[in-house]
Amino acid sequence: MPRLQATGYGRSSFRRFAPLLLATLGLALLPISAHAATVFGADMTESPDGSSSFFSIVNVIEPDGSPDNGAPVSGILTSVRIKTRGVAGAGVIRVLSEVDHPNATTYSFNNTAPEIPMTVTADATSAGHITEVLTRRPIAAGQRLGWQTIPASSSLEQQYFAPSGECAFSELFHSLGANLSYTTILCNHNLLLTSGTIEADADADGFGDETQDQCPAAASTQGPCPGLGHKKKCKKRKQKHRNDQAVAGKKECKKKRR
């Protein structure tokens, strides 16, 4: 019978590769990190040159002429931004859900709670500036950011002209939880300069996994993940000899913090 040849992967080889194997195993056991935050809406490179005055307004067609599909993912809306110029003012950013689109110029949106109050400072430059507000509220894929200046002001500019884009507006105040009809007629290709940041919420606790939740794996806390408790560290006493017979030593244990 032929003798099997040694492969060379004996005990000494195992010692050599053991640290690498353990390191690889450790990486495999690490929790999978959350996806990067998603930014959506206007790219904020344009300068504001138009005002929505007192209208409730939302973008429905992208600058390139394609439909504005709103938020690309679901998650937690952790911040919103608006770019303005002109006088100081205030308003609300709304998260709107499209509930109907019966024809090319008409949309119906539901104003989902809560609204996000914004206050902006005066800006006499042509470029304008961005105001960002941190927030924490769920957002679903497809929902859009809307805006209304409160109180009305035609001197607070937050729109720019995009020949292939389109907005939709309503002259009525959009109440929370209500459906309201918007029209693109006379919106004149003026797009709203708003954007938002969405973070994943792996444990469904209502906090964004990247900036608001230090423990995305546990819904019970948003601080550091709970420790694994105390593990006993044991060492074996040296063998004692009694009447020339070896007696196994007992283990001495002490708690070790992990």
Short mmCIF file of the C-alpha atoms (twelve columns), coordinates in Angstrom:
data_MODEL
# 
_entry.id   MODEL 
# 
loop_
_atom_site.group_PDB 
_atom_site.id 
_atom_site.type_symbol 
_atom_site.label_atom_id 
_atom_site.label_alt_id 
_atom_site.label_comp_id 
_atom_site.label_asym_id 
_atom_site.label_seq_id 
_atom_site.Cartn_x 
_atom_site.Cartn_y 
_atom_site.Cartn_z 
_atom_site.pdbx_PDB_model_num 
ATOM 1   C CA . MET A 1   0.000   0.000  0.000   1 
ATOM 2   C CA . PRO A 2   1.502   3.408  -0.918  1 
ATOM 3   C CA . ARG A 3   2.416   5.634  2.011   1 
ATOM 4   C CA . LEU A 4   0.714   9.036  2.194   1 
ATOM 5   C CA . GLN A 5   3.115   11.923 1.879   1 
ATOM 6   C CA . ALA A 6   3.236   14.632 4.531   1 
ATOM 7   C CA . THR A 7   1.691   17.837 3.300   1 
ATOM 8   C CA . GLY A 8   3.908   20.212 5.239   1 
ATOM 9   C CA . TYR A 9   0.936   21.763 7.046   1 
ATOM 10  C CA . GLY A 10  1.807   20.295 10.389  1 
ATOM 11  C CA . ARG A 11  1.698   21.720 13.875  1 
ATOM 12  C CA . SER A 12  4.375   24.326 13.195  1 
ATOM 13  C CA . SER A 13  2.466   25.577 10.135  1 
ATOM 14  C CA . PHE A 14  -0.715  25.896 12.153  1 
ATOM 15  C CA . ARG A 15  1.130   27.995 14.738  1 
ATOM 16  C CA . ARG A 16  2.351   30.236 11.932  1 
ATOM 17  C CA . PHE A 17  -1.084  30.751 10.363  1 
ATOM 18  C CA . ALA A 18  -3.183  30.704 13.547  1 
ATOM 19  C CA . PRO A 19  -2.943  34.487 14.197  1 
ATOM 20  C CA . LEU A 20  -4.085  35.207 10.634  1 
ATOM 21  C CA . LEU A 21  -6.988  32.775 10.945  1 
ATOM 22  C CA . LEU A 22  -8.069  34.288 14.251  1 
ATOM 23  C CA . ALA A 23  -7.866  37.811 12.843  1 
ATOM 24  C CA . THR A 24  -9.955  36.814 9.830   1 
ATOM 25  C CA . LEU A 25  -12.530 35.151 12.079  1 
ATOM 26  C CA . GLY A 26  -12.663 38.241 14.265  1 
ATOM 27  C CA . LEU A 27  -13.376 40.464 11.265  1 
ATOM 28  C CA . ALA A 28  -16.116 38.112 10.135  1 
ATOM 29  C CA . LEU A 29  -17.802 38.399 13.522  1 
ATOM 30  C CA . LEU A 30  -17.796 42.204 13.565  1 
ATOM 31  C CA . PRO A 31  -21.234 43.822 13.049  1 
ATOM 32  C CA . ILE A 32  -21.927 44.956 9.509   1 
ATOM 33  C CA . SER A 33  -21.720 48.747 9.332   1 
ATOM 34  C CA . ALA A 34  -24.710 50.768 8.181   1 
ATOM 35  C CA . HIS A 35  -24.882 52.159 4.681   1 
ATOM 36  C CA . ALA A 36  -23.608 55.688 4.145   1 
ATOM 37  C CA . ALA A 37  -26.036 58.551 4.546   1 
ATOM 38  C CA . THR A 38  -28.099 59.485 1.481   1 
ATOM 39  C CA . VAL A 39  -28.375 63.115 0.369   1 
ATOM 40  C CA . PHE A 40  -31.261 63.986 -1.958  1 
ATOM 41  C CA . GLY A 41  -32.933 67.056 -3.410  1 
ATOM 42  C CA . ALA A 42  -31.315 70.074 -5.062  1 
ATOM 43  C CA . ASP A 43  -27.531 69.968 -5.428  1 
ATOM 44  C CA . MET A 44  -27.403 73.519 -4.017  1 
ATOM 45  C CA . THR A 45  -24.996 74.824 -6.658  1 
ATOM 46  C CA . GLU A 46  -27.541 77.239 -8.167  1 
ATOM 47  C CA . SER A 47  -28.152 80.735 -6.854  1 
ATOM 48  C CA . PRO A 48  -31.634 81.701 -5.644  1 
ATOM 49  C CA . ASP A 49  -33.322 84.159 -7.989  1 
ATOM 50  C CA . GLY A 50  -37.030 83.645 -7.353  1 
ATOM 51  C CA . SER A 51  -39.537 83.600 -4.522  1 
ATOM 52  C CA . SER A 52  -42.414 81.251 -3.766  1 
ATOM 53  C CA . SER A 53  -43.985 84.170 -1.903  1 
ATOM 54  C CA . PHE A 54  -46.807 82.698 0.217   1 
ATOM 55  C CA . PHE A 55  -47.326 79.467 -1.780  1 
ATOM 56  C CA . SER A 56  -46.861 75.936 -0.537  1 
ATOM 57  C CA . ILE A 57  -44.438 74.551 -3.105  1 
ATOM 58  C CA . VAL A 58  -42.673 71.308 -4.067  1 
ATOM 59  C CA . ASN A 59  -40.529 70.105 -6.985  1 
ATOM 60  C CA . VAL A 60  -42.084 67.526 -9.331  1 
ATOM 61  C CA . ILE A 61  -39.764 67.506 -12.385 1 
ATOM 62  C CA . GLU A 62  -35.962 67.337 -12.129 1 
ATOM 63  C CA . PRO A 63  -33.742 69.924 -13.865 1 
ATOM 64  C CA . ASP A 64  -32.998 67.358 -16.597 1 
ATOM 65  C CA . GLY A 65  -36.702 66.859 -17.340 1 
ATOM 66  C CA . SER A 66  -37.091 63.498 -15.569 1 
ATOM 67  C CA . PRO A 67  -39.731 62.951 -12.839 1 
ATOM 68  C CA . ASP A 68  -38.695 63.976 -9.352  1 
ATOM 69  C CA . ASN A 69  -39.074 60.733 -7.394  1 
ATOM 70  C CA . GLY A 70  -38.323 62.299 -4.016  1 
ATOM 71  C CA . ALA A 71  -36.362 60.416 -1.374  1 
ATOM 72  C CA . PRO A 72  -34.513 57.469 -2.963  1 
ATOM 73  C CA . VAL A 73  -34.528 55.408 0.253   1 
ATOM 74  C CA . SER A 74  -36.481 55.085 3.479   1 
ATOM 75  C CA . GLY A 75  -34.887 55.875 6.830   1 
ATOM 76  C CA . ILE A 76  -34.493 58.716 9.288   1 
ATOM 77  C CA . LEU A 77  -34.337 62.280 7.995   1 
ATOM 78  C CA . THR A 78  -31.485 63.711 10.084  1 
ATOM 79  C CA . SER A 79  -31.038 67.148 8.501   1 
ATOM 80  C CA . VAL A 80  -32.640 69.476 5.959   1 
ATOM 81  C CA . ARG A 81  -31.263 72.478 4.090   1 
ATOM 82  C CA . ILE A 82  -32.601 75.450 2.177   1 
ATOM 83  C CA . LYS A 83  -30.648 77.983 0.129   1 
ATOM 84  C CA . THR A 84  -31.886 81.565 0.274   1 
ATOM 85  C CA . ARG A 85  -31.038 85.161 -0.446  1 
ATOM 86  C CA . GLY A 86  -32.785 88.456 0.256   1 
ATOM 87  C CA . VAL A 87  -34.446 89.336 3.532   1 
ATOM 88  C CA . ALA A 88  -34.368 87.333 6.742   1 
ATOM 89  C CA . GLY A 89  -37.382 85.123 7.209   1 
ATOM 90  C CA . ALA A 90  -38.880 81.862 8.345   1 
ATOM 91  C CA . GLY A 91  -40.946 78.991 7.082   1 
ATOM 92  C CA . VAL A 92  -41.425 75.253 7.276   1 
ATOM 93  C CA . ILE A 93  -39.993 72.352 5.345   1 
ATOM 94  C CA . ARG A 94  -42.660 69.698 4.843   1 
ATOM 95  C CA . VAL A 95  -42.386 66.011 4.008   1 
ATOM 96  C CA . LEU A 96  -45.054 65.424 1.377   1 
ATOM 97  C CA . SER A 97  -46.461 62.102 0.174   1 
ATOM 98  C CA . GLU A 98  -47.933 62.025 -3.316  1 
ATOM 99  C CA . VAL A 99  -51.428 60.516 -3.116  1 
ATOM 100 C CA . ASP A 100 -52.703 61.284 -6.619  1 
ATOM 101 C CA . HIS A 101 -51.522 62.534 -10.019 1 
ATOM 102 C CA . PRO A 102 -54.689 62.637 -12.133 1 
ATOM 103 C CA . ASN A 103 -53.219 64.596 -15.035 1 
ATOM 104 C CA . ALA A 104 -50.000 66.194 -16.244 1 
ATOM 105 C CA . THR A 105 -50.476 69.427 -14.303 1 
ATOM 106 C CA . THR A 106 -52.229 68.272 -11.119 1 
ATOM 107 C CA . TYR A 107 -50.843 66.502 -8.068  1 
ATOM 108 C CA . SER A 108 -52.299 65.738 -4.665  1 
ATOM 109 C CA . PHE A 109 -50.020 65.563 -1.634  1 
ATOM 110 C CA . ASN A 110 -50.469 64.623 2.009   1 
ATOM 111 C CA . ASN A 111 -48.591 66.773 4.533   1 
ATOM 112 C CA . THR A 112 -47.069 64.212 6.938   1 
ATOM 113 C CA . ALA A 113 -46.143 65.196 10.488  1 
ATOM 114 C CA . PRO A 114 -44.056 66.745 11.819  1 
ATOM 115 C CA . GLU A 115 -43.133 69.876 9.871   1 
ATOM 116 C CA . ILE A 116 -39.607 71.250 10.288  1 
ATOM 117 C CA . PRO A 117 -39.380 74.969 11.188  1 
ATOM 118 C CA . MET A 118 -36.598 76.958 9.496   1 
ATOM 119 C CA . THR A 119 -35.299 80.459 10.177  1 
ATOM 120 C CA . VAL A 120 -32.915 82.104 7.721   1 
ATOM 121 C CA . THR A 121 -30.792 85.221 7.948   1 
ATOM 122 C CA . ALA A 122 -30.699 88.090 5.476   1 
ATOM 123 C CA . ASP A 123 -28.300 87.775 2.539   1 
ATOM 124 C CA . ALA A 124 -27.649 90.577 0.039   1 
ATOM 125 C CA . THR A 125 -25.204 88.539 -2.095  1 
ATOM 126 C CA . SER A 126 -26.140 87.118 -5.481  1 
ATOM 127 C CA . ALA A 127 -25.027 83.604 -4.490  1 
ATOM 128 C CA . GLY A 128 -27.133 83.303 -1.346  1 
ATOM 129 C CA . HIS A 129 -26.333 80.893 1.481   1 
ATOM 130 C CA . ILE A 130 -27.442 77.526 2.849   1 
ATOM 131 C CA . THR A 131 -29.220 77.123 6.185   1 
ATOM 132 C CA . GLU A 132 -29.211 73.647 7.693   1 
ATOM 133 C CA . VAL A 133 -31.375 72.338 10.524  1 
ATOM 134 C CA . LEU A 134 -30.854 69.024 12.305  1 
ATOM 135 C CA . THR A 135 -33.962 66.932 12.712  1 
ATOM 136 C CA . ARG A 136 -35.084 63.390 13.457  1 
ATOM 137 C CA . ARG A 137 -38.147 62.031 11.755  1 
ATOM 138 C CA . PRO A 138 -38.969 59.027 9.569   1 
ATOM 139 C CA . ILE A 139 -39.094 59.469 5.815   1 
ATOM 140 C CA . ALA A 140 -40.219 56.926 3.228   1 
ATOM 141 C CA . ALA A 141 -38.817 56.401 -0.240  1 
ATOM 142 C CA . GLY A 142 -40.738 58.616 -2.669  1 
ATOM 143 C CA . GLN A 143 -41.643 61.359 -0.203  1 
ATOM 144 C CA . ARG A 144 -40.654 64.892 -1.230  1 
ATOM 145 C CA . LEU A 145 -39.518 68.019 0.583   1 
ATOM 146 C CA . GLY A 146 -41.842 71.001 0.305   1 
ATOM 147 C CA . TRP A 147 -41.604 74.565 1.577   1 
ATOM 148 C CA . GLN A 148 -43.826 77.429 2.671   1 
ATOM 149 C CA . THR A 149 -42.650 80.846 3.797   1 
ATOM 150 C CA . ILE A 150 -44.437 81.883 7.018   1 
ATOM 151 C CA . PRO A 151 -45.387 84.693 7.121   1 
ATOM 152 C CA . ALA A 152 -45.547 85.324 3.378   1 
ATOM 153 C CA . SER A 153 -42.664 87.243 1.840   1 
ATOM 154 C CA . SER A 154 -41.879 87.941 -1.801  1 
ATOM 155 C CA . SER A 155 -38.418 89.233 -0.850  1 
ATOM 156 C CA . LEU A 156 -37.154 85.921 0.536   1 
ATOM 157 C CA . GLU A 157 -35.837 84.006 -2.476  1 
ATOM 158 C CA . GLN A 158 -35.396 80.218 -2.428  1 
ATOM 159 C CA . GLN A 159 -35.976 79.142 -6.057  1 
ATOM 160 C CA . TYR A 160 -33.983 79.096 -9.297  1 
ATOM 161 C CA . PHE A 161 -35.014 78.869 -12.939 1 
ATOM 162 C CA . ALA A 162 -34.535 75.455 -14.614 1 
ATOM 163 C CA . PRO A 163 -36.003 75.355 -18.160 1 
ATOM 164 C CA . SER A 164 -36.580 71.566 -18.118 1 
ATOM 165 C CA . GLY A 165 -37.646 71.333 -14.465 1 
ATOM 166 C CA . GLU A 166 -40.971 72.074 -12.841 1 
ATOM 167 C CA . CYS A 167 -42.531 72.784 -9.474  1 
ATOM 168 C CA . ALA A 168 -46.098 72.465 -8.242  1 
ATOM 169 C CA . PHE A 169 -47.780 74.824 -5.802  1 
ATOM 170 C CA . SER A 170 -50.922 75.624 -3.881  1 
ATOM 171 C CA . GLU A 171 -52.130 79.042 -2.797  1 
ATOM 172 C CA . LEU A 172 -53.665 77.449 0.290   1 
ATOM 173 C CA . PHE A 173 -51.998 76.714 3.598   1 
ATOM 174 C CA . HIS A 174 -51.287 72.978 3.760   1 
ATOM 175 C CA . SER A 175 -52.516 71.663 7.110   1 
ATOM 176 C CA . LEU A 176 -50.820 68.743 8.832   1 
ATOM 177 C CA . GLY A 177 -52.238 65.366 7.873   1 
ATOM 178 C CA . ALA A 178 -54.393 66.831 5.100   1 
ATOM 179 C CA . ASN A 179 -54.425 66.099 1.380   1 
ATOM 180 C CA . LEU A 180 -54.103 69.172 -0.846  1 
ATOM 181 C CA . SER A 181 -54.169 69.667 -4.610  1 
ATOM 182 C CA . TYR A 182 -51.114 71.304 -6.226  1 
ATOM 183 C CA . THR A 183 -50.764 72.567 -9.790  1 
ATOM 184 C CA . THR A 184 -47.792 73.097 -12.099 1 
ATOM 185 C CA . ILE A 185 -49.640 75.764 -14.102 1 
ATOM 186 C CA . LEU A 186 -47.804 79.097 -13.746 1 
ATOM 187 C CA . CYS A 187 -45.026 77.538 -11.650 1 
ATOM 188 C CA . ASN A 188 -42.821 78.653 -14.554 1 
ATOM 189 C CA . HIS A 189 -39.972 76.111 -14.170 1 
ATOM 190 C CA . ASN A 190 -38.825 77.535 -10.839 1 
ATOM 191 C CA . LEU A 191 -37.301 74.819 -8.652  1 
ATOM 192 C CA . LEU A 192 -37.068 74.863 -4.883  1 
ATOM 193 C CA . LEU A 193 -33.542 74.865 -3.404  1 
ATOM 194 C CA . THR A 194 -34.006 72.298 -0.640  1 
ATOM 195 C CA . SER A 195 -32.215 69.063 0.219   1 
ATOM 196 C CA . GLY A 196 -32.148 66.481 2.986   1 
ATOM 197 C CA . THR A 197 -29.974 63.748 4.487   1 
ATOM 198 C CA . ILE A 198 -31.326 60.285 5.248   1 
ATOM 199 C CA . GLU A 199 -29.637 57.747 7.506   1 
ATOM 200 C CA . ALA A 200 -30.440 54.064 7.914   1 
ATOM 201 C CA . ASP A 201 -32.166 52.853 11.088  1 
ATOM 202 C CA . ALA A 202 -31.171 49.200 11.465  1 
ATOM 203 C CA . ASP A 203 -32.779 48.668 14.880  1 
ATOM 204 C CA . ALA A 204 -35.917 50.721 14.073  1 
ATOM 205 C CA . ASP A 205 -35.571 52.930 17.148  1 
ATOM 206 C CA . GLY A 206 -36.194 56.169 15.251  1 
ATOM 207 C CA . PHE A 207 -32.581 57.386 15.416  1 
ATOM 208 C CA . GLY A 208 -30.205 57.679 12.455  1 
ATOM 209 C CA . ASP A 209 -27.479 55.051 12.664  1 
ATOM 210 C CA . GLU A 210 -24.571 57.332 11.761  1 
ATOM 211 C CA . THR A 211 -24.988 60.529 13.762  1 
ATOM 212 C CA . GLN A 212 -27.782 59.831 16.261  1 
ATOM 213 C CA . ASP A 213 -27.326 56.236 17.411  1 
ATOM 214 C CA . GLN A 214 -24.094 54.852 18.894  1 
ATOM 215 C CA . CYS A 215 -25.546 51.346 19.065  1 
ATOM 216 C CA . PRO A 216 -27.442 50.574 15.817  1 
ATOM 217 C CA . ALA A 217 -27.759 46.921 16.857  1 
ATOM 218 C CA . ALA A 218 -29.880 47.585 19.971  1 
ATOM 219 C CA . ALA A 219 -33.128 49.572 20.026  1 
ATOM 220 C CA . SER A 220 -32.964 49.866 23.817  1 
ATOM 221 C CA . THR A 221 -30.169 52.437 23.775  1 
ATOM 222 C CA . GLN A 222 -28.757 55.179 21.582  1 
ATOM 223 C CA . GLY A 223 -25.591 55.435 23.665  1 
ATOM 224 C CA . PRO A 224 -22.655 53.025 23.554  1 
ATOM 225 C CA . CYS A 225 -23.653 49.404 23.139  1 
ATOM 226 C CA . PRO A 226 -24.021 47.556 26.469  1 
ATOM 227 C CA . GLY A 227 -20.927 45.546 27.504  1 
ATOM 228 C CA . LEU A 228 -20.885 41.802 27.586  1 
ATOM 229 C CA . GLY A 229 -20.594 41.739 31.364  1 
ATOM 230 C CA . HIS A 230 -17.679 40.278 33.309  1 
ATOM 231 C CA . LYS A 231 -15.798 37.231 32.275  1 
ATOM 232 C CA . LYS A 232 -13.906 35.168 34.777  1 
ATOM 233 C CA . LYS A 233 -10.222 34.803 34.154  1 
ATOM 234 C CA . CYS A 234 -8.892  31.584 35.607  1 
ATOM 235 C CA . LYS A 235 -5.431  30.249 36.167  1 
ATOM 236 C CA . LYS A 236 -4.530  26.849 37.403  1 
ATOM 237 C CA . ARG A 237 -2.516  26.402 40.577  1 
ATOM 238 C CA . LYS A 238 0.634   24.396 40.399  1 
ATOM 239 C CA . GLN A 239 0.254   20.757 41.260  1 
ATOM 240 C CA . LYS A 240 0.771   19.850 44.884  1 
ATOM 241 C CA . HIS A 241 2.339   16.608 45.987  1 
ATOM 242 C CA . ARG A 242 0.886   14.644 48.870  1 
ATOM 243 C CA . ASN A 243 2.523   11.394 49.960  1 
ATOM 244 C CA . ASP A 244 4.460   11.413 46.701  1 
ATOM 245 C CA . GLN A 245 1.209   11.430 44.688  1 
ATOM 246 C CA . ALA A 246 0.399   14.259 42.358  1 
ATOM 247 C CA . VAL A 247 -2.795  16.127 43.185  1 
ATOM 248 C CA . ALA A 248 -4.267  18.375 40.508  1 
ATOM 249 C CA . GLY A 249 -4.451  22.018 41.529  1 
ATOM 250 C CA . LYS A 250 -7.758  23.910 41.652  1 
ATOM 251 C CA . LYS A 251 -8.498  26.817 39.360  1 
ATOM 252 C CA . GLU A 252 -8.349  30.289 40.860  1 
ATOM 253 C CA . CYS A 253 -10.704 32.688 39.141  1 
ATOM 254 C CA . LYS A 254 -11.097 36.422 39.219  1 
ATOM 255 C CA . LYS A 255 -13.390 38.658 37.305  1 
ATOM 256 C CA . LYS A 256 -11.993 40.509 34.367  1 
ATOM 257 C CA . ARG A 257 -13.752 43.495 32.818  1 
ATOM 258 C CA . ARG A 258 -14.253 43.322 29.099  1 
# 
